[in-house]
C-alpha cells in the first residue's frame, strides 16, 4: 500500500503524533484527522462561542481537503464530535449551509471532552 501524508499551513498543525490527512492506495481515498476550531496561525481556539468553533473547524477541514486536491464535494463520510449534544441542531444547520448536497454519510457522537477545551470536532473521509 502506498501512503501519502498531506499537510497544509492553511490549517492548524497537528497537536500530537498524527498527520492532518493521509491518502491511501493510489491517492483516491483520503482520511482526514479531526479538526477543531483552532486558528491556523496561533493554534488557539477561535472563540469560546460554539458556532464560531464549528465554522472554524469546517474551514480547517476544507483547507486540508484542498491540500489533498479535493473539494467539499469530495466528502463521502463525516464524523462530528460534540461535547454538548443539545447544540446538535446548531452544528447541523452550519453543516447544511457549508456542505453541498447530496450530503455525505455522517455520524454524530457526544463526547465528554475534546483537545484544547474545544466544543466541536469534525473528521472526514474524501474520495478524489
Backbone as XML, in Angstrom:
<?xml version="1.0"?>
<chain id="A" units="angstrom">
  <residue number="1" name="UNK">
    <atom name="N" x="0.838" y="-1.176" z="0.000"/>
    <atom name="CA" x="0.000" y="0.000" z="0.000"/>
    <atom name="C" x="0.885" y="1.242" z="0.000"/>
  </residue>
  <residue number="2" name="UNK">
    <atom name="N" x="0.514" y="2.204" z="-0.809"/>
    <atom name="CA" x="1.185" y="3.490" z="-0.835"/>
    <atom name="C" x="0.461" y="4.428" z="0.119"/>
  </residue>
  <residue number="3" name="UNK">
    <atom name="N" x="1.226" y="5.128" z="0.937"/>
    <atom name="CA" x="0.642" y="6.068" z="1.891"/>
    <atom name="C" x="1.303" y="7.422" z="1.662"/>
  </residue>
  <residue number="4" name="UNK">
    <atom name="N" x="0.481" y="8.461" z="1.501"/>
    <atom name="CA" x="0.984" y="9.805" z="1.242"/>
    <atom name="C" x="0.412" y="10.751" z="2.297"/>
  </residue>
  <residue number="5" name="UNK">
    <atom name="N" x="1.289" y="11.416" z="3.043"/>
    <atom name="CA" x="0.866" y="12.356" z="4.073"/>
    <atom name="C" x="0.544" y="13.702" z="3.430"/>
  </residue>
  <residue number="6" name="UNK">
    <atom name="N" x="-0.562" y="14.302" z="3.859"/>
    <atom name="CA" x="-0.991" y="15.604" z="3.355"/>
    <atom name="C" x="-0.890" y="16.606" z="4.494"/>
  </residue>
  <residue number="7" name="UNK">
    <atom name="N" x="-0.282" y="17.765" z="4.203"/>
    <atom name="CA" x="-0.116" y="18.816" z="5.209"/>
    <atom name="C" x="-0.277" y="20.173" z="4.537"/>
  </residue>
  <residue number="8" name="UNK">
    <atom name="N" x="-0.932" y="21.088" z="5.241"/>
    <atom name="CA" x="-1.049" y="22.462" z="4.773"/>
    <atom name="C" x="-0.909" y="23.419" z="5.945"/>
  </residue>
  <residue number="9" name="UNK">
    <atom name="N" x="-0.267" y="24.541" z="5.696"/>
    <atom name="CA" x="-0.158" y="25.588" z="6.714"/>
    <atom name="C" x="-1.459" y="26.363" z="6.841"/>
  </residue>
  <residue number="10" name="UNK">
    <atom name="N" x="-2.418" y="26.138" z="5.930"/>
    <atom name="CA" x="-3.711" y="26.821" z="5.978"/>
    <atom name="C" x="-4.634" y="26.231" z="7.040"/>
  </residue>
  <residue number="11" name="UNK">
    <atom name="N" x="-4.217" y="25.143" z="7.663"/>
    <atom name="CA" x="-4.950" y="24.542" z="8.779"/>
    <atom name="C" x="-3.967" y="24.407" z="9.934"/>
  </residue>
  <residue number="12" name="UNK">
    <atom name="N" x="-4.467" y="24.321" z="11.161"/>
    <atom name="CA" x="-3.565" y="24.214" z="12.310"/>
    <atom name="C" x="-2.671" y="22.983" z="12.215"/>
  </residue>
  <residue number="13" name="UNK">
    <atom name="N" x="-1.459" y="23.105" z="12.705"/>
    <atom name="CA" x="-0.543" y="21.973" z="12.776"/>
    <atom name="C" x="-1.106" y="20.937" z="13.740"/>
  </residue>
  <residue number="14" name="UNK">
    <atom name="N" x="-0.747" y="19.702" z="13.521"/>
    <atom name="CA" x="-1.176" y="18.628" z="14.408"/>
    <atom name="C" x="-0.705" y="18.922" z="15.833"/>
  </residue>
  <residue number="15" name="UNK">
    <atom name="N" x="-1.565" y="18.641" z="16.812"/>
    <atom name="CA" x="-1.206" y="18.875" z="18.210"/>
    <atom name="C" x="-0.758" y="17.585" z="18.886"/>
  </residue>
  <residue number="16" name="UNK">
    <atom name="N" x="-0.417" y="16.598" z="18.087"/>
    <atom name="CA" x="0.038" y="15.321" z="18.611"/>
    <atom name="C" x="0.721" y="14.527" z="17.512"/>
  </residue>
  <residue number="17" name="UNK">
    <atom name="N" x="0.974" y="13.245" z="17.769"/>
    <atom name="CA" x="1.664" y="12.415" z="16.788"/>
    <atom name="C" x="0.714" y="11.879" z="15.717"/>
  </residue>
  <residue number="18" name="UNK">
    <atom name="N" x="0.258" y="12.771" z="14.831"/>
    <atom name="CA" x="-0.617" y="12.378" z="13.723"/>
    <atom name="C" x="-0.442" y="13.358" z="12.579"/>
  </residue>
  <residue number="19" name="UNK">
    <atom name="N" x="-0.963" y="12.983" z="11.414"/>
    <atom name="CA" x="-0.911" y="13.825" z="10.222"/>
    <atom name="C" x="-2.264" y="14.495" z="10.024"/>
  </residue>
  <residue number="20" name="UNK">
    <atom name="N" x="-2.281" y="15.634" z="9.326"/>
    <atom name="CA" x="-3.554" y="16.289" z="9.030"/>
    <atom name="C" x="-4.439" y="15.377" z="8.191"/>
  </residue>
  <residue number="21" name="UNK">
    <atom name="N" x="-3.827" y="14.659" z="7.247"/>
    <atom name="CA" x="-4.559" y="13.713" z="6.411"/>
    <atom name="C" x="-3.571" y="12.737" z="5.799"/>
  </residue>
  <residue number="22" name="UNK">
    <atom name="N" x="-4.098" y="11.574" z="5.416"/>
    <atom name="CA" x="-3.283" y="10.553" z="4.761"/>
    <atom name="C" x="-4.078" y="9.991" z="3.592"/>
  </residue>
  <residue number="23" name="UNK">
    <atom name="N" x="-3.464" y="10.002" z="2.405"/>
    <atom name="CA" x="-4.064" y="9.378" z="1.229"/>
    <atom name="C" x="-3.590" y="7.945" z="1.181"/>
  </residue>
  <residue number="24" name="UNK">
    <atom name="N" x="-4.512" y="7.026" z="0.920"/>
    <atom name="CA" x="-4.175" y="5.615" z="0.891"/>
    <atom name="C" x="-4.309" y="5.062" z="-0.522"/>
  </residue>
  <residue number="25" name="UNK">
    <atom name="N" x="-3.528" y="4.045" z="-0.794"/>
    <atom name="CA" x="-3.580" y="3.397" z="-2.099"/>
    <atom name="C" x="-3.083" y="4.333" z="-3.175"/>
  </residue>
  <residue number="26" name="UNK">
    <atom name="N" x="-3.854" y="4.466" z="-4.221"/>
    <atom name="CA" x="-3.446" y="5.297" z="-5.356"/>
    <atom name="C" x="-3.717" y="6.775" z="-5.104"/>
  </residue>
  <residue number="27" name="UNK">
    <atom name="N" x="-4.095" y="7.132" z="-3.893"/>
    <atom name="CA" x="-4.370" y="8.523" z="-3.574"/>
    <atom name="C" x="-5.810" y="8.907" z="-3.780"/>
  </residue>
  <residue number="28" name="UNK">
    <atom name="N" x="-6.654" y="7.946" z="-4.091"/>
    <atom name="CA" x="-8.057" y="8.233" z="-4.337"/>
    <atom name="C" x="-8.863" y="8.420" z="-3.052"/>
  </residue>
  <residue number="29" name="UNK">
    <atom name="N" x="-8.527" y="7.698" z="-2.007"/>
    <atom name="CA" x="-9.236" y="7.810" z="-0.736"/>
    <atom name="C" x="-8.315" y="8.496" z="0.258"/>
  </residue>
  <residue number="30" name="UNK">
    <atom name="N" x="-8.842" y="9.568" z="0.888"/>
    <atom name="CA" x="-8.042" y="10.350" z="1.830"/>
    <atom name="C" x="-8.774" y="10.380" z="3.168"/>
  </residue>
  <residue number="31" name="UNK">
    <atom name="N" x="-8.045" y="10.061" z="4.226"/>
    <atom name="CA" x="-8.583" y="10.026" z="5.579"/>
    <atom name="C" x="-8.067" y="11.256" z="6.318"/>
  </residue>
  <residue number="32" name="UNK">
    <atom name="N" x="-8.979" y="12.145" z="6.695"/>
    <atom name="CA" x="-8.597" y="13.377" z="7.377"/>
    <atom name="C" x="-8.692" y="13.199" z="8.879"/>
  </residue>
  <residue number="33" name="UNK">
    <atom name="N" x="-7.696" y="13.691" z="9.572"/>
    <atom name="CA" x="-7.745" y="13.726" z="11.030"/>
    <atom name="C" x="-8.781" y="14.754" z="11.462"/>
  </residue>
  <residue number="34" name="UNK">
    <atom name="N" x="-9.220" y="14.651" z="12.701"/>
    <atom name="CA" x="-10.197" y="15.586" z="13.225"/>
    <atom name="C" x="-9.656" y="17.005" z="13.280"/>
  </residue>
  <residue number="35" name="UNK">
    <atom name="N" x="-10.542" y="17.951" z="13.026"/>
    <atom name="CA" x="-10.207" y="19.369" z="13.104"/>
    <atom name="C" x="-11.104" y="20.016" z="14.147"/>
  </residue>
  <residue number="36" name="UNK">
    <atom name="N" x="-10.499" y="20.814" z="14.996"/>
    <atom name="CA" x="-11.256" y="21.616" z="15.954"/>
    <atom name="C" x="-11.133" y="23.076" z="15.539"/>
  </residue>
  <residue number="37" name="UNK">
    <atom name="N" x="-11.758" y="23.956" z="16.267"/>
    <atom name="CA" x="-11.814" y="25.368" z="15.890"/>
    <atom name="C" x="-10.586" y="26.173" z="16.224"/>
  </residue>
  <residue number="38" name="UNK">
    <atom name="N" x="-9.408" y="25.671" z="15.880"/>
    <atom name="CA" x="-8.171" y="26.410" z="16.120"/>
    <atom name="C" x="-7.874" y="27.343" z="14.953"/>
  </residue>
  <residue number="39" name="UNK">
    <atom name="N" x="-7.372" y="28.533" z="15.282"/>
    <atom name="CA" x="-6.881" y="29.431" z="14.240"/>
    <atom name="C" x="-5.540" y="28.881" z="13.768"/>
  </residue>
  <residue number="40" name="UNK">
    <atom name="N" x="-5.347" y="28.744" z="12.444"/>
    <atom name="CA" x="-4.098" y="28.162" z="11.944"/>
    <atom name="C" x="-2.839" y="28.904" z="12.404"/>
  </residue>
  <residue number="41" name="UNK">
    <atom name="N" x="-2.872" y="30.211" z="12.472"/>
    <atom name="CA" x="-1.679" y="30.976" z="12.832"/>
    <atom name="C" x="-1.283" y="30.859" z="14.285"/>
  </residue>
  <residue number="42" name="UNK">
    <atom name="N" x="-2.259" y="30.965" z="15.170"/>
    <atom name="CA" x="-1.960" y="30.987" z="16.603"/>
    <atom name="C" x="-2.049" y="29.619" z="17.264"/>
  </residue>
  <residue number="43" name="UNK">
    <atom name="N" x="-2.818" y="28.712" z="16.686"/>
    <atom name="CA" x="-3.037" y="27.419" z="17.312"/>
    <atom name="C" x="-3.968" y="27.490" z="18.507"/>
  </residue>
  <residue number="44" name="UNK">
    <atom name="N" x="-4.642" y="28.623" z="18.666"/>
    <atom name="CA" x="-5.586" y="28.806" z="19.769"/>
    <atom name="C" x="-7.020" y="28.720" z="19.250"/>
  </residue>
  <residue number="45" name="UNK">
    <atom name="N" x="-7.951" y="28.379" z="20.141"/>
    <atom name="CA" x="-9.357" y="28.348" z="19.748"/>
    <atom name="C" x="-9.788" y="29.713" z="19.238"/>
  </residue>
  <residue number="46" name="UNK">
    <atom name="N" x="-10.567" y="29.706" z="18.174"/>
    <atom name="CA" x="-11.019" y="30.945" z="17.555"/>
    <atom name="C" x="-11.878" y="31.763" z="18.518"/>
  </residue>
  <residue number="47" name="UNK">
    <atom name="N" x="-12.620" y="31.075" z="19.396"/>
    <atom name="CA" x="-13.552" y="31.734" z="20.296"/>
    <atom name="C" x="-14.074" y="30.700" z="21.283"/>
  </residue>
  <residue number="48" name="UNK">
    <atom name="N" x="-14.706" y="31.159" z="22.337"/>
    <atom name="CA" x="-15.429" y="30.258" z="23.237"/>
    <atom name="C" x="-16.816" y="29.962" z="22.685"/>
  </residue>
  <residue number="49" name="UNK">
    <atom name="N" x="-17.235" y="30.693" z="21.661"/>
    <atom name="CA" x="-18.549" y="30.551" z="21.040"/>
    <atom name="C" x="-18.615" y="29.251" z="20.237"/>
  </residue>
  <residue number="50" name="UNK">
    <atom name="N" x="-19.641" y="28.443" z="20.499"/>
    <atom name="CA" x="-19.785" y="27.149" z="19.834"/>
    <atom name="C" x="-19.855" y="27.285" z="18.323"/>
  </residue>
  <residue number="51" name="UNK">
    <atom name="N" x="-20.710" y="28.164" z="17.824"/>
    <atom name="CA" x="-20.884" y="28.309" z="16.380"/>
    <atom name="C" x="-19.595" y="28.771" z="15.698"/>
  </residue>
  <residue number="52" name="UNK">
    <atom name="N" x="-18.854" y="29.647" z="16.331"/>
    <atom name="CA" x="-17.578" y="30.099" z="15.772"/>
    <atom name="C" x="-16.596" y="28.934" z="15.694"/>
  </residue>
  <residue number="53" name="UNK">
    <atom name="N" x="-16.600" y="28.078" z="16.713"/>
    <atom name="CA" x="-15.717" y="26.910" z="16.686"/>
    <atom name="C" x="-16.116" y="25.943" z="15.571"/>
  </residue>
  <residue number="54" name="UNK">
    <atom name="N" x="-17.410" y="25.755" z="15.374"/>
    <atom name="CA" x="-17.878" y="24.863" z="14.302"/>
    <atom name="C" x="-17.434" y="25.397" z="12.950"/>
  </residue>
  <residue number="55" name="UNK">
    <atom name="N" x="-17.656" y="26.675" z="12.715"/>
    <atom name="CA" x="-17.267" y="27.273" z="11.428"/>
    <atom name="C" x="-15.761" y="27.177" z="11.196"/>
  </residue>
  <residue number="56" name="UNK">
    <atom name="N" x="-14.953" y="27.431" z="12.228"/>
    <atom name="CA" x="-13.503" y="27.349" z="12.071"/>
    <atom name="C" x="-13.056" y="25.911" z="11.831"/>
  </residue>
  <residue number="57" name="UNK">
    <atom name="N" x="-13.673" y="24.957" z="12.528"/>
    <atom name="CA" x="-13.322" y="23.547" z="12.321"/>
    <atom name="C" x="-13.610" y="23.128" z="10.878"/>
  </residue>
  <residue number="58" name="UNK">
    <atom name="N" x="-14.759" y="23.548" z="10.343"/>
    <atom name="CA" x="-15.078" y="23.231" z="8.945"/>
    <atom name="C" x="-14.122" y="23.946" z="7.997"/>
  </residue>
  <residue number="59" name="UNK">
    <atom name="N" x="-13.737" y="25.177" z="8.303"/>
    <atom name="CA" x="-12.768" y="25.893" z="7.461"/>
    <atom name="C" x="-11.421" y="25.181" z="7.472"/>
  </residue>
  <residue number="60" name="UNK">
    <atom name="N" x="-10.984" y="24.714" z="8.643"/>
    <atom name="CA" x="-9.731" y="23.975" z="8.746"/>
    <atom name="C" x="-9.815" y="22.679" z="7.934"/>
  </residue>
  <residue number="61" name="UNK">
    <atom name="N" x="-10.947" y="21.976" z="8.053"/>
    <atom name="CA" x="-11.141" y="20.749" z="7.301"/>
    <atom name="C" x="-11.084" y="21.027" z="5.797"/>
  </residue>
  <residue number="62" name="UNK">
    <atom name="N" x="-11.731" y="22.110" z="5.368"/>
    <atom name="CA" x="-11.730" y="22.461" z="3.954"/>
    <atom name="C" x="-10.314" y="22.746" z="3.453"/>
  </residue>
  <residue number="63" name="UNK">
    <atom name="N" x="-9.499" y="23.401" z="4.260"/>
    <atom name="CA" x="-8.114" y="23.687" z="3.866"/>
    <atom name="C" x="-7.330" y="22.398" z="3.645"/>
  </residue>
  <residue number="64" name="UNK">
    <atom name="N" x="-7.529" y="21.410" z="4.514"/>
    <atom name="CA" x="-6.834" y="20.133" z="4.359"/>
    <atom name="C" x="-7.357" y="19.395" z="3.126"/>
  </residue>
  <residue number="65" name="UNK">
    <atom name="N" x="-8.666" y="19.447" z="2.903"/>
    <atom name="CA" x="-9.250" y="18.816" z="1.709"/>
    <atom name="C" x="-8.653" y="19.432" z="0.447"/>
  </residue>
  <residue number="66" name="UNK">
    <atom name="N" x="-8.549" y="20.753" z="0.411"/>
    <atom name="CA" x="-7.971" y="21.427" z="-0.759"/>
    <atom name="C" x="-6.504" y="21.040" z="-0.933"/>
  </residue>
  <residue number="67" name="UNK">
    <atom name="N" x="-5.761" y="20.910" z="0.158"/>
    <atom name="CA" x="-4.353" y="20.495" z="0.076"/>
    <atom name="C" x="-4.232" y="19.083" z="-0.495"/>
  </residue>
  <residue number="68" name="UNK">
    <atom name="N" x="-5.263" y="18.270" z="-0.290"/>
    <atom name="CA" x="-5.276" y="16.903" z="-0.816"/>
    <atom name="C" x="-5.724" y="16.862" z="-2.274"/>
  </residue>
  <residue number="69" name="UNK">
    <atom name="N" x="-6.170" y="18.006" z="-2.815"/>
    <atom name="CA" x="-6.637" y="18.048" z="-4.195"/>
    <atom name="C" x="-8.130" y="17.847" z="-4.346"/>
  </residue>
  <residue number="70" name="UNK">
    <atom name="N" x="-8.865" y="17.948" z="-3.248"/>
    <atom name="CA" x="-10.304" y="17.740" z="-3.289"/>
    <atom name="C" x="-11.086" y="19.009" z="-3.025"/>
  </residue>
  <residue number="71" name="UNK">
    <atom name="N" x="-12.387" y="18.858" z="-2.960"/>
    <atom name="CA" x="-13.317" y="19.932" z="-2.621"/>
    <atom name="C" x="-14.300" y="19.382" z="-1.586"/>
  </residue>
  <residue number="72" name="UNK">
    <atom name="N" x="-15.168" y="20.233" z="-1.096"/>
    <atom name="CA" x="-16.181" y="19.760" z="-0.149"/>
    <atom name="C" x="-17.087" y="18.712" z="-0.793"/>
  </residue>
  <residue number="73" name="UNK">
    <atom name="N" x="-17.220" y="18.729" z="-2.123"/>
    <atom name="CA" x="-17.985" y="17.698" z="-2.834"/>
    <atom name="C" x="-17.321" y="16.328" z="-2.733"/>
  </residue>
  <residue number="74" name="UNK">
    <atom name="N" x="-16.039" y="16.295" z="-2.384"/>
    <atom name="CA" x="-15.288" y="15.038" z="-2.306"/>
    <atom name="C" x="-15.597" y="14.246" z="-1.039"/>
  </residue>
  <residue number="75" name="UNK">
    <atom name="N" x="-16.272" y="14.857" z="-0.072"/>
    <atom name="CA" x="-16.529" y="14.189" z="1.212"/>
    <atom name="C" x="-17.540" y="13.060" z="1.021"/>
  </residue>
  <residue number="76" name="UNK">
    <atom name="N" x="-17.170" y="11.860" z="1.489"/>
    <atom name="CA" x="-18.106" y="10.741" z="1.470"/>
    <atom name="C" x="-18.579" y="10.369" z="2.875"/>
  </residue>
  <residue number="77" name="UNK">
    <atom name="N" x="-17.811" y="10.755" z="3.903"/>
    <atom name="CA" x="-18.186" y="10.431" z="5.287"/>
    <atom name="C" x="-17.663" y="11.501" z="6.225"/>
  </residue>
  <residue number="78" name="UNK">
    <atom name="N" x="-18.532" y="11.973" z="7.096"/>
    <atom name="CA" x="-18.170" y="12.924" z="8.145"/>
    <atom name="C" x="-18.475" y="12.299" z="9.495"/>
  </residue>
  <residue number="79" name="UNK">
    <atom name="N" x="-17.653" y="12.628" z="10.467"/>
    <atom name="CA" x="-17.957" y="12.291" z="11.854"/>
    <atom name="C" x="-17.841" y="13.579" z="12.653"/>
  </residue>
  <residue number="80" name="UNK">
    <atom name="N" x="-18.915" y="13.903" z="13.372"/>
    <atom name="CA" x="-18.960" y="15.098" z="14.214"/>
    <atom name="C" x="-18.876" y="14.659" z="15.674"/>
  </residue>
  <residue number="81" name="UNK">
    <atom name="N" x="-18.098" y="15.402" z="16.441"/>
    <atom name="CA" x="-17.966" y="15.152" z="17.873"/>
    <atom name="C" x="-18.387" y="16.425" z="18.608"/>
  </residue>
  <residue number="82" name="UNK">
    <atom name="N" x="-19.340" y="16.328" z="19.520"/>
    <atom name="CA" x="-19.821" y="17.469" z="20.282"/>
    <atom name="C" x="-19.715" y="17.172" z="21.771"/>
  </residue>
  <residue number="83" name="UNK">
    <atom name="N" x="-19.266" y="18.161" z="22.535"/>
    <atom name="CA" x="-19.230" y="17.987" z="23.982"/>
    <atom name="C" x="-20.592" y="18.262" z="24.611"/>
  </residue>
  <residue number="84" name="UNK">
    <atom name="N" x="-21.525" y="18.823" z="23.837"/>
    <atom name="CA" x="-22.878" y="19.109" z="24.320"/>
    <atom name="C" x="-23.853" y="18.809" z="23.184"/>
  </residue>
  <residue number="85" name="UNK">
    <atom name="N" x="-24.507" y="17.642" z="23.246"/>
    <atom name="CA" x="-25.415" y="17.243" z="22.164"/>
    <atom name="C" x="-26.649" y="18.136" z="22.055"/>
  </residue>
  <residue number="86" name="UNK">
    <atom name="N" x="-26.902" y="18.979" z="23.063"/>
    <atom name="CA" x="-28.027" y="19.909" z="22.943"/>
    <atom name="C" x="-27.737" y="20.970" z="21.879"/>
  </residue>
  <residue number="87" name="UNK">
    <atom name="N" x="-26.471" y="21.077" z="21.443"/>
    <atom name="CA" x="-26.092" y="22.034" z="20.397"/>
    <atom name="C" x="-26.047" y="21.385" z="19.016"/>
  </residue>
  <residue number="88" name="UNK">
    <atom name="N" x="-26.570" y="20.160" z="18.908"/>
    <atom name="CA" x="-26.553" y="19.436" z="17.645"/>
    <atom name="C" x="-27.271" y="20.198" z="16.535"/>
  </residue>
  <residue number="89" name="UNK">
    <atom name="N" x="-28.428" y="20.788" z="16.832"/>
    <atom name="CA" x="-29.191" y="21.497" z="15.799"/>
    <atom name="C" x="-28.379" y="22.643" z="15.199"/>
  </residue>
  <residue number="90" name="UNK">
    <atom name="N" x="-27.616" y="23.328" z="16.021"/>
    <atom name="CA" x="-26.773" y="24.417" z="15.546"/>
    <atom name="C" x="-25.669" y="23.893" z="14.628"/>
  </residue>
  <residue number="91" name="UNK">
    <atom name="N" x="-24.993" y="22.816" z="15.049"/>
    <atom name="CA" x="-23.942" y="22.218" z="14.214"/>
    <atom name="C" x="-24.534" y="21.694" z="12.915"/>
  </residue>
  <residue number="92" name="UNK">
    <atom name="N" x="-25.697" y="21.094" z="13.000"/>
    <atom name="CA" x="-26.377" y="20.547" z="11.829"/>
    <atom name="C" x="-26.709" y="21.655" z="10.826"/>
  </residue>
  <residue number="93" name="UNK">
    <atom name="N" x="-27.201" y="22.791" z="11.318"/>
    <atom name="CA" x="-27.550" y="23.905" z="10.435"/>
    <atom name="C" x="-26.311" y="24.469" z="9.743"/>
  </residue>
  <residue number="94" name="UNK">
    <atom name="N" x="-25.212" y="24.598" z="10.476"/>
    <atom name="CA" x="-23.972" y="25.110" z="9.875"/>
    <atom name="C" x="-23.457" y="24.125" z="8.828"/>
  </residue>
  <residue number="95" name="UNK">
    <atom name="N" x="-23.492" y="22.836" z="9.143"/>
    <atom name="CA" x="-23.057" y="21.826" z="8.183"/>
    <atom name="C" x="-23.903" y="21.892" z="6.917"/>
  </residue>
  <residue number="96" name="UNK">
    <atom name="N" x="-25.215" y="22.003" z="7.063"/>
    <atom name="CA" x="-26.111" y="22.055" z="5.905"/>
    <atom name="C" x="-25.826" y="23.287" z="5.051"/>
  </residue>
  <residue number="97" name="UNK">
    <atom name="N" x="-25.395" y="24.362" z="5.675"/>
    <atom name="CA" x="-25.052" y="25.595" z="4.960"/>
    <atom name="C" x="-23.742" y="25.455" z="4.183"/>
  </residue>
  <residue number="98" name="UNK">
    <atom name="N" x="-22.773" y="24.736" z="4.748"/>
    <atom name="CA" x="-21.427" y="24.678" z="4.176"/>
    <atom name="C" x="-21.179" y="23.498" z="3.239"/>
  </residue>
  <residue number="99" name="UNK">
    <atom name="N" x="-21.796" y="22.357" z="3.511"/>
    <atom name="CA" x="-21.523" y="21.139" z="2.752"/>
    <atom name="C" x="-22.561" y="20.995" z="1.634"/>
  </residue>
  <residue number="100" name="UNK">
    <atom name="N" x="-22.089" y="20.830" z="0.389"/>
    <atom name="CA" x="-23.033" y="20.717" z="-0.730"/>
    <atom name="C" x="-23.791" y="19.388" z="-0.727"/>
  </residue>
  <residue number="101" name="UNK">
    <atom name="N" x="-24.981" y="19.428" z="-1.291"/>
    <atom name="CA" x="-25.775" y="18.206" z="-1.471"/>
    <atom name="C" x="-25.315" y="17.504" z="-2.738"/>
  </residue>
  <residue number="102" name="UNK">
    <atom name="N" x="-25.461" y="16.208" z="-2.844"/>
    <atom name="CA" x="-26.028" y="15.321" z="-1.828"/>
    <atom name="C" x="-25.067" y="15.201" z="-0.642"/>
  </residue>
  <residue number="103" name="UNK">
    <atom name="N" x="-25.644" y="15.218" z="0.549"/>
    <atom name="CA" x="-24.833" y="15.195" z="1.753"/>
    <atom name="C" x="-24.111" y="13.859" z="1.913"/>
  </residue>
  <residue number="104" name="UNK">
    <atom name="N" x="-22.927" y="13.884" z="2.515"/>
    <atom name="CA" x="-22.197" y="12.635" z="2.769"/>
    <atom name="C" x="-22.852" y="11.846" z="3.902"/>
  </residue>
  <residue number="105" name="UNK">
    <atom name="N" x="-22.435" y="10.610" z="4.057"/>
    <atom name="CA" x="-22.821" y="9.836" z="5.234"/>
    <atom name="C" x="-22.240" y="10.557" z="6.451"/>
  </residue>
  <residue number="106" name="UNK">
    <atom name="N" x="-22.900" y="10.392" z="7.610"/>
    <atom name="CA" x="-22.421" y="11.116" z="8.784"/>
    <atom name="C" x="-22.790" y="10.384" z="10.058"/>
  </residue>
  <residue number="107" name="UNK">
    <atom name="N" x="-21.915" y="10.497" z="11.029"/>
    <atom name="CA" x="-22.179" y="10.052" z="12.402"/>
    <atom name="C" x="-21.949" y="11.254" z="13.304"/>
  </residue>
  <residue number="108" name="UNK">
    <atom name="N" x="-22.712" y="11.326" z="14.388"/>
    <atom name="CA" x="-22.517" y="12.375" z="15.388"/>
    <atom name="C" x="-22.369" y="11.696" z="16.737"/>
  </residue>
  <residue number="109" name="UNK">
    <atom name="N" x="-21.324" y="12.081" z="17.456"/>
    <atom name="CA" x="-21.009" y="11.424" z="18.718"/>
    <atom name="C" x="-20.875" y="12.469" z="19.822"/>
  </residue>
  <residue number="110" name="UNK">
    <atom name="N" x="-21.523" y="12.225" z="20.946"/>
    <atom name="CA" x="-21.357" y="13.060" z="22.126"/>
    <atom name="C" x="-20.150" y="12.574" z="22.910"/>
  </residue>
  <residue number="111" name="UNK">
    <atom name="N" x="-19.263" y="13.504" z="23.253"/>
    <atom name="CA" x="-18.044" y="13.159" z="23.986"/>
    <atom name="C" x="-17.931" y="14.036" z="25.225"/>
  </residue>
  <residue number="112" name="UNK">
    <atom name="N" x="-17.173" y="13.577" z="26.211"/>
    <atom name="CA" x="-17.054" y="14.346" z="27.449"/>
    <atom name="C" x="-16.089" y="15.516" z="27.311"/>
  </residue>
  <residue number="113" name="UNK">
    <atom name="N" x="-15.076" y="15.378" z="26.462"/>
    <atom name="CA" x="-14.143" y="16.483" z="26.268"/>
    <atom name="C" x="-13.401" y="16.285" z="24.949"/>
  </residue>
  <residue number="114" name="UNK">
    <atom name="N" x="-12.794" y="17.388" z="24.480"/>
    <atom name="CA" x="-12.005" y="17.400" z="23.249"/>
    <atom name="C" x="-10.699" y="18.139" z="23.520"/>
  </residue>
  <residue number="115" name="UNK">
    <atom name="N" x="-9.696" y="17.958" z="22.665"/>
    <atom name="CA" x="-8.418" y="18.649" z="22.878"/>
    <atom name="C" x="-8.580" y="20.163" z="22.982"/>
  </residue>
  <residue number="116" name="UNK">
    <atom name="N" x="-7.738" y="20.757" z="23.807"/>
    <atom name="CA" x="-7.672" y="22.215" z="23.997"/>
    <atom name="C" x="-8.987" y="22.830" z="24.474"/>
  </residue>
  <residue number="117" name="UNK">
    <atom name="N" x="-9.873" y="22.026" z="25.031"/>
    <atom name="CA" x="-11.143" y="22.541" z="25.536"/>
    <atom name="C" x="-12.150" y="22.851" z="24.445"/>
  </residue>
  <residue number="118" name="UNK">
    <atom name="N" x="-11.935" y="22.341" z="23.233"/>
    <atom name="CA" x="-12.867" y="22.578" z="22.123"/>
    <atom name="C" x="-14.224" y="21.959" z="22.443"/>
  </residue>
  <residue number="119" name="UNK">
    <atom name="N" x="-15.251" y="22.528" z="21.827"/>
    <atom name="CA" x="-16.617" y="22.026" z="21.991"/>
    <atom name="C" x="-17.073" y="21.184" z="20.805"/>
  </residue>
  <residue number="120" name="UNK">
    <atom name="N" x="-16.294" y="21.223" z="19.694"/>
    <atom name="CA" x="-16.702" y="20.571" z="18.452"/>
    <atom name="C" x="-15.470" y="20.087" z="17.705"/>
  </residue>
  <residue number="121" name="UNK">
    <atom name="N" x="-15.586" y="18.932" z="17.059"/>
    <atom name="CA" x="-14.540" y="18.400" z="16.188"/>
    <atom name="C" x="-15.209" y="17.719" z="15.005"/>
  </residue>
  <residue number="122" name="UNK">
    <atom name="N" x="-14.568" y="17.806" z="13.852"/>
    <atom name="CA" x="-15.080" y="17.137" z="12.641"/>
    <atom name="C" x="-13.933" y="16.385" z="11.984"/>
  </residue>
  <residue number="123" name="UNK">
    <atom name="N" x="-14.209" y="15.175" z="11.532"/>
    <atom name="CA" x="-13.254" y="14.415" z="10.729"/>
    <atom name="C" x="-13.973" y="13.924" z="9.481"/>
  </residue>
  <residue number="124" name="UNK">
    <atom name="N" x="-13.193" y="13.615" z="8.444"/>
    <atom name="CA" x="-13.811" y="13.254" z="7.176"/>
    <atom name="C" x="-13.012" y="12.199" z="6.441"/>
  </residue>
  <residue number="125" name="UNK">
    <atom name="N" x="-13.714" y="11.518" z="5.548"/>
    <atom name="CA" x="-13.111" y="10.665" z="4.535"/>
    <atom name="C" x="-13.536" y="11.266" z="3.204"/>
  </residue>
  <residue number="126" name="UNK">
    <atom name="N" x="-12.571" y="11.471" z="2.303"/>
    <atom name="CA" x="-12.891" y="12.002" z="0.992"/>
    <atom name="C" x="-12.401" y="11.038" z="-0.088"/>
  </residue>
  <residue number="127" name="UNK">
    <atom name="N" x="-13.005" y="11.153" z="-1.249"/>
    <atom name="CA" x="-12.567" y="10.387" z="-2.417"/>
    <atom name="C" x="-12.346" y="11.391" z="-3.530"/>
  </residue>
  <residue number="128" name="UNK">
    <atom name="N" x="-11.118" y="11.372" z="-4.094"/>
    <atom name="CA" x="-10.785" y="12.293" z="-5.186"/>
    <atom name="C" x="-10.274" y="11.516" z="-6.391"/>
  </residue>
</chain>
